[in-house]
């Protein structure tokens, strides 16, 4: 598998997200850059406000997933 910075921008396929969202009802996309978010709320919303208790979707950047683990 090739891992590079370009892979950090790969989005989760919408169909896969929709299936997962149907089961888990995500409130926030924790790894979005604000352009590729799958939910209304995304990472900066979580970091800048008190939005605890939300169900989060996470597809971390492939080049450096450790900060998300």
mmJSON file of the N, C-alpha and C atoms, coordinates in Angstrom:
{"data_MODEL":{"atom_site":{
"group_PDB":["ATOM","ATOM","ATOM","ATOM","ATOM","ATOM","ATOM","ATOM","ATOM","ATOM","ATOM","ATOM","ATOM","ATOM","ATOM","ATOM","ATOM","ATOM","ATOM","ATOM","ATOM","ATOM","ATOM","ATOM","ATOM","ATOM","ATOM","ATOM","ATOM","ATOM","ATOM","ATOM","ATOM","ATOM","ATOM","ATOM","ATOM","ATOM","ATOM","ATOM","ATOM","ATOM","ATOM","ATOM","ATOM","ATOM","ATOM","ATOM","ATOM","ATOM","ATOM","ATOM","ATOM","ATOM","ATOM","ATOM","ATOM","ATOM","ATOM","ATOM","ATOM","ATOM","ATOM","ATOM","ATOM","ATOM","ATOM","ATOM","ATOM","ATOM","ATOM","ATOM","ATOM","ATOM","ATOM","ATOM","ATOM","ATOM","ATOM","ATOM","ATOM","ATOM","ATOM","ATOM","ATOM","ATOM","ATOM","ATOM","ATOM","ATOM","ATOM","ATOM","ATOM","ATOM","ATOM","ATOM","ATOM","ATOM","ATOM","ATOM","ATOM","ATOM","ATOM","ATOM","ATOM","ATOM","ATOM","ATOM","ATOM","ATOM","ATOM","ATOM","ATOM","ATOM","ATOM","ATOM","ATOM","ATOM","ATOM","ATOM","ATOM","ATOM","ATOM","ATOM","ATOM","ATOM","ATOM","ATOM","ATOM","ATOM","ATOM","ATOM","ATOM","ATOM","ATOM","ATOM","ATOM","ATOM","ATOM","ATOM","ATOM","ATOM","ATOM","ATOM","ATOM","ATOM","ATOM","ATOM","ATOM","ATOM","ATOM","ATOM","ATOM","ATOM","ATOM","ATOM","ATOM","ATOM","ATOM","ATOM","ATOM","ATOM","ATOM","ATOM","ATOM","ATOM","ATOM","ATOM","ATOM","ATOM","ATOM","ATOM","ATOM","ATOM","ATOM","ATOM","ATOM","ATOM","ATOM","ATOM","ATOM","ATOM","ATOM","ATOM","ATOM","ATOM","ATOM","ATOM","ATOM","ATOM","ATOM","ATOM","ATOM","ATOM","ATOM","ATOM","ATOM","ATOM","ATOM","ATOM","ATOM","ATOM","ATOM","ATOM","ATOM","ATOM","ATOM"],
"id":[1,2,3,4,5,6,7,8,9,10,11,12,13,14,15,16,17,18,19,20,21,22,23,24,25,26,27,28,29,30,31,32,33,34,35,36,37,38,39,40,41,42,43,44,45,46,47,48,49,50,51,52,53,54,55,56,57,58,59,60,61,62,63,64,65,66,67,68,69,70,71,72,73,74,75,76,77,78,79,80,81,82,83,84,85,86,87,88,89,90,91,92,93,94,95,96,97,98,99,100,101,102,103,104,105,106,107,108,109,110,111,112,113,114,115,116,117,118,119,120,121,122,123,124,125,126,127,128,129,130,131,132,133,134,135,136,137,138,139,140,141,142,143,144,145,146,147,148,149,150,151,152,153,154,155,156,157,158,159,160,161,162,163,164,165,166,167,168,169,170,171,172,173,174,175,176,177,178,179,180,181,182,183,184,185,186,187,188,189,190,191,192,193,194,195,196,197,198,199,200,201,202,203,204,205,206,207],
"type_symbol":["N","C","C","N","C","C","N","C","C","N","C","C","N","C","C","N","C","C","N","C","C","N","C","C","N","C","C","N","C","C","N","C","C","N","C","C","N","C","C","N","C","C","N","C","C","N","C","C","N","C","C","N","C","C","N","C","C","N","C","C","N","C","C","N","C","C","N","C","C","N","C","C","N","C","C","N","C","C","N","C","C","N","C","C","N","C","C","N","C","C","N","C","C","N","C","C","N","C","C","N","C","C","N","C","C","N","C","C","N","C","C","N","C","C","N","C","C","N","C","C","N","C","C","N","C","C","N","C","C","N","C","C","N","C","C","N","C","C","N","C","C","N","C","C","N","C","C","N","C","C","N","C","C","N","C","C","N","C","C","N","C","C","N","C","C","N","C","C","N","C","C","N","C","C","N","C","C","N","C","C","N","C","C","N","C","C","N","C","C","N","C","C","N","C","C","N","C","C","N","C","C","N","C","C","N","C","C"],
"label_atom_id":["N","CA","C","N","CA","C","N","CA","C","N","CA","C","N","CA","C","N","CA","C","N","CA","C","N","CA","C","N","CA","C","N","CA","C","N","CA","C","N","CA","C","N","CA","C","N","CA","C","N","CA","C","N","CA","C","N","CA","C","N","CA","C","N","CA","C","N","CA","C","N","CA","C","N","CA","C","N","CA","C","N","CA","C","N","CA","C","N","CA","C","N","CA","C","N","CA","C","N","CA","C","N","CA","C","N","CA","C","N","CA","C","N","CA","C","N","CA","C","N","CA","C","N","CA","C","N","CA","C","N","CA","C","N","CA","C","N","CA","C","N","CA","C","N","CA","C","N","CA","C","N","CA","C","N","CA","C","N","CA","C","N","CA","C","N","CA","C","N","CA","C","N","CA","C","N","CA","C","N","CA","C","N","CA","C","N","CA","C","N","CA","C","N","CA","C","N","CA","C","N","CA","C","N","CA","C","N","CA","C","N","CA","C","N","CA","C","N","CA","C","N","CA","C","N","CA","C","N","CA","C","N","CA","C","N","CA","C","N","CA","C"],
"label_alt_id":[null,null,null,null,null,null,null,null,null,null,null,null,null,null,null,null,null,null,null,null,null,null,null,null,null,null,null,null,null,null,null,null,null,null,null,null,null,null,null,null,null,null,null,null,null,null,null,null,null,null,null,null,null,null,null,null,null,null,null,null,null,null,null,null,null,null,null,null,null,null,null,null,null,null,null,null,null,null,null,null,null,null,null,null,null,null,null,null,null,null,null,null,null,null,null,null,null,null,null,null,null,null,null,null,null,null,null,null,null,null,null,null,null,null,null,null,null,null,null,null,null,null,null,null,null,null,null,null,null,null,null,null,null,null,null,null,null,null,null,null,null,null,null,null,null,null,null,null,null,null,null,null,null,null,null,null,null,null,null,null,null,null,null,null,null,null,null,null,null,null,null,null,null,null,null,null,null,null,null,null,null,null,null,null,null,null,null,null,null,null,null,null,null,null,null,null,null,null,null,null,null,null,null,null,null,null,null],
"label_comp_id":["UNK","UNK","UNK","UNK","UNK","UNK","UNK","UNK","UNK","UNK","UNK","UNK","UNK","UNK","UNK","UNK","UNK","UNK","UNK","UNK","UNK","UNK","UNK","UNK","UNK","UNK","UNK","UNK","UNK","UNK","UNK","UNK","UNK","UNK","UNK","UNK","UNK","UNK","UNK","UNK","UNK","UNK","UNK","UNK","UNK","UNK","UNK","UNK","UNK","UNK","UNK","UNK","UNK","UNK","UNK","UNK","UNK","UNK","UNK","UNK","UNK","UNK","UNK","UNK","UNK","UNK","UNK","UNK","UNK","UNK","UNK","UNK","UNK","UNK","UNK","UNK","UNK","UNK","UNK","UNK","UNK","UNK","UNK","UNK","UNK","UNK","UNK","UNK","UNK","UNK","UNK","UNK","UNK","UNK","UNK","UNK","UNK","UNK","UNK","UNK","UNK","UNK","UNK","UNK","UNK","UNK","UNK","UNK","UNK","UNK","UNK","UNK","UNK","UNK","UNK","UNK","UNK","UNK","UNK","UNK","UNK","UNK","UNK","UNK","UNK","UNK","UNK","UNK","UNK","UNK","UNK","UNK","UNK","UNK","UNK","UNK","UNK","UNK","UNK","UNK","UNK","UNK","UNK","UNK","UNK","UNK","UNK","UNK","UNK","UNK","UNK","UNK","UNK","UNK","UNK","UNK","UNK","UNK","UNK","UNK","UNK","UNK","UNK","UNK","UNK","UNK","UNK","UNK","UNK","UNK","UNK","UNK","UNK","UNK","UNK","UNK","UNK","UNK","UNK","UNK","UNK","UNK","UNK","UNK","UNK","UNK","UNK","UNK","UNK","UNK","UNK","UNK","UNK","UNK","UNK","UNK","UNK","UNK","UNK","UNK","UNK","UNK","UNK","UNK","UNK","UNK","UNK"],
"label_asym_id":["A","A","A","A","A","A","A","A","A","A","A","A","A","A","A","A","A","A","A","A","A","A","A","A","A","A","A","A","A","A","A","A","A","A","A","A","A","A","A","A","A","A","A","A","A","A","A","A","A","A","A","A","A","A","A","A","A","A","A","A","A","A","A","A","A","A","A","A","A","A","A","A","A","A","A","A","A","A","A","A","A","A","A","A","A","A","A","A","A","A","A","A","A","A","A","A","A","A","A","A","A","A","A","A","A","A","A","A","A","A","A","A","A","A","A","A","A","A","A","A","A","A","A","A","A","A","A","A","A","A","A","A","A","A","A","A","A","A","A","A","A","A","A","A","A","A","A","A","A","A","A","A","A","A","A","A","A","A","A","A","A","A","A","A","A","A","A","A","A","A","A","A","A","A","A","A","A","A","A","A","A","A","A","A","A","A","A","A","A","A","A","A","A","A","A","A","A","A","A","A","A","A","A","A","A","A","A"],
"label_entity_id":["1","1","1","1","1","1","1","1","1","1","1","1","1","1","1","1","1","1","1","1","1","1","1","1","1","1","1","1","1","1","1","1","1","1","1","1","1","1","1","1","1","1","1","1","1","1","1","1","1","1","1","1","1","1","1","1","1","1","1","1","1","1","1","1","1","1","1","1","1","1","1","1","1","1","1","1","1","1","1","1","1","1","1","1","1","1","1","1","1","1","1","1","1","1","1","1","1","1","1","1","1","1","1","1","1","1","1","1","1","1","1","1","1","1","1","1","1","1","1","1","1","1","1","1","1","1","1","1","1","1","1","1","1","1","1","1","1","1","1","1","1","1","1","1","1","1","1","1","1","1","1","1","1","1","1","1","1","1","1","1","1","1","1","1","1","1","1","1","1","1","1","1","1","1","1","1","1","1","1","1","1","1","1","1","1","1","1","1","1","1","1","1","1","1","1","1","1","1","1","1","1","1","1","1","1","1","1"],
"label_seq_id":[1,1,1,2,2,2,3,3,3,4,4,4,5,5,5,6,6,6,7,7,7,8,8,8,9,9,9,10,10,10,11,11,11,12,12,12,13,13,13,14,14,14,15,15,15,16,16,16,17,17,17,18,18,18,19,19,19,20,20,20,21,21,21,22,22,22,23,23,23,24,24,24,25,25,25,26,26,26,27,27,27,28,28,28,29,29,29,30,30,30,31,31,31,32,32,32,33,33,33,34,34,34,35,35,35,36,36,36,37,37,37,38,38,38,39,39,39,40,40,40,41,41,41,42,42,42,43,43,43,44,44,44,45,45,45,46,46,46,47,47,47,48,48,48,49,49,49,50,50,50,51,51,51,52,52,52,53,53,53,54,54,54,55,55,55,56,56,56,57,57,57,58,58,58,59,59,59,60,60,60,61,61,61,62,62,62,63,63,63,64,64,64,65,65,65,66,66,66,67,67,67,68,68,68,69,69,69],
"pdbx_PDB_ins_code":[null,null,null,null,null,null,null,null,null,null,null,null,null,null,null,null,null,null,null,null,null,null,null,null,null,null,null,null,null,null,null,null,null,null,null,null,null,null,null,null,null,null,null,null,null,null,null,null,null,null,null,null,null,null,null,null,null,null,null,null,null,null,null,null,null,null,null,null,null,null,null,null,null,null,null,null,null,null,null,null,null,null,null,null,null,null,null,null,null,null,null,null,null,null,null,null,null,null,null,null,null,null,null,null,null,null,null,null,null,null,null,null,null,null,null,null,null,null,null,null,null,null,null,null,null,null,null,null,null,null,null,null,null,null,null,null,null,null,null,null,null,null,null,null,null,null,null,null,null,null,null,null,null,null,null,null,null,null,null,null,null,null,null,null,null,null,null,null,null,null,null,null,null,null,null,null,null,null,null,null,null,null,null,null,null,null,null,null,null,null,null,null,null,null,null,null,null,null,null,null,null,null,null,null,null,null,null],
"Cartn_x":[0.849,0.0,0.889,0.552,1.297,0.668,1.495,1.003,1.799,1.102,1.745,0.753,1.196,0.337,-0.912,-0.834,-2.021,-3.132,-2.76,-3.776,-4.531,-3.971,-4.657,-5.951,-6.071,-7.261,-8.292,-8.0,-8.966,-10.183,-11.317,-12.56,-13.116,-13.831,-14.579,-15.661,-15.812,-16.878,-18.237,-19.034,-20.304,-21.211,-21.253,-22.103,-21.714,-20.416,-19.935,-20.278,-20.034,-20.383,-21.875,-22.708,-24.159,-24.592,-23.993,-24.325,-23.919,-22.714,-22.255,-23.076,-23.412,-24.199,-25.599,-26.15,-27.478,-27.459,-26.356,-26.249,-25.866,-24.924,-24.364,-24.847,-25.487,-26.029,-24.97,-23.946,-22.834,-23.268,-22.677,-22.923,-21.787,-20.558,-19.395,-18.352,-17.689,-16.602,-15.298,-14.635,-13.493,-12.207,-12.1,-10.854,-11.027,-12.109,-12.354,-11.467,-11.149,-10.409,-11.368,-12.659,-13.652,-14.167,-13.503,-13.926,-14.537,-13.983,-14.426,-15.28,-15.869,-16.642,-17.886,-18.217,-19.383,-20.568,-20.351,-21.422,-21.43,-22.481,-22.601,-21.479,-21.187,-20.097,-18.83,-17.682,-16.426,-15.36,-14.155,-13.065,-12.963,-12.904,-12.704,-13.865,-15.075,-16.212,-15.976,-15.398,-15.124,-14.021,-12.987,-11.851,-12.143,-13.114,-13.356,-14.584,-15.282,-16.48,-16.734,-17.718,-18.092,-19.202,-18.807,-19.781,-19.632,-19.371,-19.191,-20.448,-20.271,-21.393,-21.861,-21.093,-21.48,-20.93,-21.6,-21.116,-20.24,-18.962,-18.022,-17.639,-17.52,-16.998,-15.538,-14.672,-13.256,-12.634,-12.057,-11.237,-9.929,-8.951,-7.74,-6.85,-5.992,-5.056,-4.116,-3.925,-3.135,-1.646,-1.15,0.286,0.703,-0.239,0.104,-1.113,-1.551,-2.741,-2.509,-1.263,-0.99,-1.62,-1.64,-2.281,-3.775,-4.39,-5.818,-6.098,-5.036,-5.211,-5.166],
"Cartn_y":[-1.182,0.0,1.238,2.188,3.444,4.472,5.014,6.019,7.299,8.373,9.664,10.758,11.978,13.101,13.219,12.822,12.883,11.995,10.872,9.964,10.593,11.624,12.292,12.955,13.25,13.92,12.963,11.666,10.699,10.685,10.795,10.793,9.386,9.157,7.918,7.914,6.829,6.785,7.073,7.91,8.348,7.172,6.148,4.989,4.276,4.12,3.487,4.349,5.658,6.547,6.475,6.498,6.47,5.218,4.068,2.819,2.902,3.402,3.534,4.568,5.665,6.719,6.23,5.379,4.831,4.029,3.327,2.517,3.347,4.28,4.991,6.432,7.011,8.368,9.379,9.568,10.445,11.904,12.599,14.026,14.88,14.339,15.151,14.318,14.944,14.321,14.818,13.978,14.399,14.625,14.107,14.257,15.077,15.759,16.562,17.795,18.226,19.475,20.646,20.404,21.451,21.495,20.788,20.72,19.353,18.321,16.951,16.361,17.213,16.693,15.953,14.92,14.081,14.432,15.272,15.688,17.212,17.764,19.225,19.793,19.135,19.547,18.823,19.488,18.816,19.266,18.812,18.918,20.276,21.353,22.664,23.013,22.54,22.772,22.096,20.911,20.152,20.813,21.297,21.884,23.27,23.985,25.369,25.567,24.506,24.701,23.499,23.624,22.547,21.727,20.72,19.891,18.428,18.201,16.844,16.006,14.708,13.782,13.485,13.853,13.615,12.284,11.709,10.503,10.922,10.539,11.007,9.975,10.441,9.645,10.025,9.02,9.305,8.445,9.097,8.454,9.242,8.819,9.626,9.67,10.677,10.772,9.562,8.983,7.774,8.015,9.218,9.474,9.563,9.889,10.027,9.776,8.518,8.239,8.232,8.18,8.035,9.114,10.401,11.384,11.1,10.311,10.025,8.744,8.013,6.73,6.969],
"Cartn_z":[0.0,0.0,0.0,-0.836,-0.928,0.005,0.879,1.814,1.607,1.312,1.143,1.52,1.464,1.856,0.984,-0.297,-1.151,-0.613,0.003,0.528,1.699,2.321,3.427,2.979,1.704,1.191,0.619,0.62,0.113,1.023,0.423,1.195,1.334,2.407,2.558,1.483,0.743,-0.266,0.385,-0.273,0.3,0.65,-0.207,0.072,1.352,1.582,2.813,4.016,3.898,5.002,5.305,4.276,4.477,5.232,4.895,5.602,7.073,7.332,8.715,9.475,8.81,9.437,9.794,8.96,9.242,10.54,10.779,12.001,13.224,13.069,14.216,14.383,13.373,13.435,13.888,13.069,13.408,13.498,14.47,14.654,14.11,14.143,13.814,13.072,12.104,11.348,11.959,12.743,13.546,12.766,11.569,10.802,9.534,9.404,8.2,8.164,6.952,6.787,6.533,6.631,6.402,4.982,4.096,2.704,2.414,3.027,2.743,3.866,4.7,5.83,5.379,6.148,5.864,6.755,7.753,8.657,8.723,9.315,9.437,10.313,11.429,12.311,11.913,12.054,11.757,12.748,12.554,13.52,14.196,13.459,14.088,15.013,14.723,15.612,16.957,16.917,18.139,18.956,18.284,18.98,19.532,18.963,19.35,20.236,20.57,21.374,22.266,23.117,24.032,23.385,22.631,21.931,22.349,23.624,24.13,23.964,24.004,23.924,22.52,21.525,20.142,19.649,18.669,18.012,16.852,16.894,15.904,14.863,13.629,12.519,12.341,12.128,11.982,10.891,9.909,8.889,8.901,9.756,9.947,8.719,8.637,7.517,7.509,6.353,6.254,6.488,6.232,6.385,7.849,8.745,10.157,11.03,11.172,11.974,13.479,13.937,15.363,16.254,15.87,16.76,17.0,16.152,16.288,17.068,17.379,18.088,19.587],
"occupancy":[1.0,1.0,1.0,1.0,1.0,1.0,1.0,1.0,1.0,1.0,1.0,1.0,1.0,1.0,1.0,1.0,1.0,1.0,1.0,1.0,1.0,1.0,1.0,1.0,1.0,1.0,1.0,1.0,1.0,1.0,1.0,1.0,1.0,1.0,1.0,1.0,1.0,1.0,1.0,1.0,1.0,1.0,1.0,1.0,1.0,1.0,1.0,1.0,1.0,1.0,1.0,1.0,1.0,1.0,1.0,1.0,1.0,1.0,1.0,1.0,1.0,1.0,1.0,1.0,1.0,1.0,1.0,1.0,1.0,1.0,1.0,1.0,1.0,1.0,1.0,1.0,1.0,1.0,1.0,1.0,1.0,1.0,1.0,1.0,1.0,1.0,1.0,1.0,1.0,1.0,1.0,1.0,1.0,1.0,1.0,1.0,1.0,1.0,1.0,1.0,1.0,1.0,1.0,1.0,1.0,1.0,1.0,1.0,1.0,1.0,1.0,1.0,1.0,1.0,1.0,1.0,1.0,1.0,1.0,1.0,1.0,1.0,1.0,1.0,1.0,1.0,1.0,1.0,1.0,1.0,1.0,1.0,1.0,1.0,1.0,1.0,1.0,1.0,1.0,1.0,1.0,1.0,1.0,1.0,1.0,1.0,1.0,1.0,1.0,1.0,1.0,1.0,1.0,1.0,1.0,1.0,1.0,1.0,1.0,1.0,1.0,1.0,1.0,1.0,1.0,1.0,1.0,1.0,1.0,1.0,1.0,1.0,1.0,1.0,1.0,1.0,1.0,1.0,1.0,1.0,1.0,1.0,1.0,1.0,1.0,1.0,1.0,1.0,1.0,1.0,1.0,1.0,1.0,1.0,1.0,1.0,1.0,1.0,1.0,1.0,1.0,1.0,1.0,1.0,1.0,1.0,1.0],
"B_iso_or_equiv":[0.0,0.0,0.0,0.0,0.0,0.0,0.0,0.0,0.0,0.0,0.0,0.0,0.0,0.0,0.0,0.0,0.0,0.0,0.0,0.0,0.0,0.0,0.0,0.0,0.0,0.0,0.0,0.0,0.0,0.0,0.0,0.0,0.0,0.0,0.0,0.0,0.0,0.0,0.0,0.0,0.0,0.0,0.0,0.0,0.0,0.0,0.0,0.0,0.0,0.0,0.0,0.0,0.0,0.0,0.0,0.0,0.0,0.0,0.0,0.0,0.0,0.0,0.0,0.0,0.0,0.0,0.0,0.0,0.0,0.0,0.0,0.0,0.0,0.0,0.0,0.0,0.0,0.0,0.0,0.0,0.0,0.0,0.0,0.0,0.0,0.0,0.0,0.0,0.0,0.0,0.0,0.0,0.0,0.0,0.0,0.0,0.0,0.0,0.0,0.0,0.0,0.0,0.0,0.0,0.0,0.0,0.0,0.0,0.0,0.0,0.0,0.0,0.0,0.0,0.0,0.0,0.0,0.0,0.0,0.0,0.0,0.0,0.0,0.0,0.0,0.0,0.0,0.0,0.0,0.0,0.0,0.0,0.0,0.0,0.0,0.0,0.0,0.0,0.0,0.0,0.0,0.0,0.0,0.0,0.0,0.0,0.0,0.0,0.0,0.0,0.0,0.0,0.0,0.0,0.0,0.0,0.0,0.0,0.0,0.0,0.0,0.0,0.0,0.0,0.0,0.0,0.0,0.0,0.0,0.0,0.0,0.0,0.0,0.0,0.0,0.0,0.0,0.0,0.0,0.0,0.0,0.0,0.0,0.0,0.0,0.0,0.0,0.0,0.0,0.0,0.0,0.0,0.0,0.0,0.0,0.0,0.0,0.0,0.0,0.0,0.0,0.0,0.0,0.0,0.0,0.0,0.0],
"pdbx_formal_charge":[null,null,null,null,null,null,null,null,null,null,null,null,null,null,null,null,null,null,null,null,null,null,null,null,null,null,null,null,null,null,null,null,null,null,null,null,null,null,null,null,null,null,null,null,null,null,null,null,null,null,null,null,null,null,null,null,null,null,null,null,null,null,null,null,null,null,null,null,null,null,null,null,null,null,null,null,null,null,null,null,null,null,null,null,null,null,null,null,null,null,null,null,null,null,null,null,null,null,null,null,null,null,null,null,null,null,null,null,null,null,null,null,null,null,null,null,null,null,null,null,null,null,null,null,null,null,null,null,null,null,null,null,null,null,null,null,null,null,null,null,null,null,null,null,null,null,null,null,null,null,null,null,null,null,null,null,null,null,null,null,null,null,null,null,null,null,null,null,null,null,null,null,null,null,null,null,null,null,null,null,null,null,null,null,null,null,null,null,null,null,null,null,null,null,null,null,null,null,null,null,null,null,null,null,null,null,null],
"auth_seq_id":[1,1,1,2,2,2,3,3,3,4,4,4,5,5,5,6,6,6,7,7,7,8,8,8,9,9,9,10,10,10,11,11,11,12,12,12,13,13,13,14,14,14,15,15,15,16,16,16,17,17,17,18,18,18,19,19,19,20,20,20,21,21,21,22,22,22,23,23,23,24,24,24,25,25,25,26,26,26,27,27,27,28,28,28,29,29,29,30,30,30,31,31,31,32,32,32,33,33,33,34,34,34,35,35,35,36,36,36,37,37,37,38,38,38,39,39,39,40,40,40,41,41,41,42,42,42,43,43,43,44,44,44,45,45,45,46,46,46,47,47,47,48,48,48,49,49,49,50,50,50,51,51,51,52,52,52,53,53,53,54,54,54,55,55,55,56,56,56,57,57,57,58,58,58,59,59,59,60,60,60,61,61,61,62,62,62,63,63,63,64,64,64,65,65,65,66,66,66,67,67,67,68,68,68,69,69,69],
"auth_comp_id":["UNK","UNK","UNK","UNK","UNK","UNK","UNK","UNK","UNK","UNK","UNK","UNK","UNK","UNK","UNK","UNK","UNK","UNK","UNK","UNK","UNK","UNK","UNK","UNK","UNK","UNK","UNK","UNK","UNK","UNK","UNK","UNK","UNK","UNK","UNK","UNK","UNK","UNK","UNK","UNK","UNK","UNK","UNK","UNK","UNK","UNK","UNK","UNK","UNK","UNK","UNK","UNK","UNK","UNK","UNK","UNK","UNK","UNK","UNK","UNK","UNK","UNK","UNK","UNK","UNK","UNK","UNK","UNK","UNK","UNK","UNK","UNK","UNK","UNK","UNK","UNK","UNK","UNK","UNK","UNK","UNK","UNK","UNK","UNK","UNK","UNK","UNK","UNK","UNK","UNK","UNK","UNK","UNK","UNK","UNK","UNK","UNK","UNK","UNK","UNK","UNK","UNK","UNK","UNK","UNK","UNK","UNK","UNK","UNK","UNK","UNK","UNK","UNK","UNK","UNK","UNK","UNK","UNK","UNK","UNK","UNK","UNK","UNK","UNK","UNK","UNK","UNK","UNK","UNK","UNK","UNK","UNK","UNK","UNK","UNK","UNK","UNK","UNK","UNK","UNK","UNK","UNK","UNK","UNK","UNK","UNK","UNK","UNK","UNK","UNK","UNK","UNK","UNK","UNK","UNK","UNK","UNK","UNK","UNK","UNK","UNK","UNK","UNK","UNK","UNK","UNK","UNK","UNK","UNK","UNK","UNK","UNK","UNK","UNK","UNK","UNK","UNK","UNK","UNK","UNK","UNK","UNK","UNK","UNK","UNK","UNK","UNK","UNK","UNK","UNK","UNK","UNK","UNK","UNK","UNK","UNK","UNK","UNK","UNK","UNK","UNK","UNK","UNK","UNK","UNK","UNK","UNK"],
"auth_asym_id":["A","A","A","A","A","A","A","A","A","A","A","A","A","A","A","A","A","A","A","A","A","A","A","A","A","A","A","A","A","A","A","A","A","A","A","A","A","A","A","A","A","A","A","A","A","A","A","A","A","A","A","A","A","A","A","A","A","A","A","A","A","A","A","A","A","A","A","A","A","A","A","A","A","A","A","A","A","A","A","A","A","A","A","A","A","A","A","A","A","A","A","A","A","A","A","A","A","A","A","A","A","A","A","A","A","A","A","A","A","A","A","A","A","A","A","A","A","A","A","A","A","A","A","A","A","A","A","A","A","A","A","A","A","A","A","A","A","A","A","A","A","A","A","A","A","A","A","A","A","A","A","A","A","A","A","A","A","A","A","A","A","A","A","A","A","A","A","A","A","A","A","A","A","A","A","A","A","A","A","A","A","A","A","A","A","A","A","A","A","A","A","A","A","A","A","A","A","A","A","A","A","A","A","A","A","A","A"],
"auth_atom_id":["N","CA","C","N","CA","C","N","CA","C","N","CA","C","N","CA","C","N","CA","C","N","CA","C","N","CA","C","N","CA","C","N","CA","C","N","CA","C","N","CA","C","N","CA","C","N","CA","C","N","CA","C","N","CA","C","N","CA","C","N","CA","C","N","CA","C","N","CA","C","N","CA","C","N","CA","C","N","CA","C","N","CA","C","N","CA","C","N","CA","C","N","CA","C","N","CA","C","N","CA","C","N","CA","C","N","CA","C","N","CA","C","N","CA","C","N","CA","C","N","CA","C","N","CA","C","N","CA","C","N","CA","C","N","CA","C","N","CA","C","N","CA","C","N","CA","C","N","CA","C","N","CA","C","N","CA","C","N","CA","C","N","CA","C","N","CA","C","N","CA","C","N","CA","C","N","CA","C","N","CA","C","N","CA","C","N","CA","C","N","CA","C","N","CA","C","N","CA","C","N","CA","C","N","CA","C","N","CA","C","N","CA","C","N","CA","C","N","CA","C","N","CA","C","N","CA","C","N","CA","C","N","CA","C","N","CA","C","N","CA","C"],
"pdbx_PDB_model_num":[1,1,1,1,1,1,1,1,1,1,1,1,1,1,1,1,1,1,1,1,1,1,1,1,1,1,1,1,1,1,1,1,1,1,1,1,1,1,1,1,1,1,1,1,1,1,1,1,1,1,1,1,1,1,1,1,1,1,1,1,1,1,1,1,1,1,1,1,1,1,1,1,1,1,1,1,1,1,1,1,1,1,1,1,1,1,1,1,1,1,1,1,1,1,1,1,1,1,1,1,1,1,1,1,1,1,1,1,1,1,1,1,1,1,1,1,1,1,1,1,1,1,1,1,1,1,1,1,1,1,1,1,1,1,1,1,1,1,1,1,1,1,1,1,1,1,1,1,1,1,1,1,1,1,1,1,1,1,1,1,1,1,1,1,1,1,1,1,1,1,1,1,1,1,1,1,1,1,1,1,1,1,1,1,1,1,1,1,1,1,1,1,1,1,1,1,1,1,1,1,1,1,1,1,1,1,1]
}}}
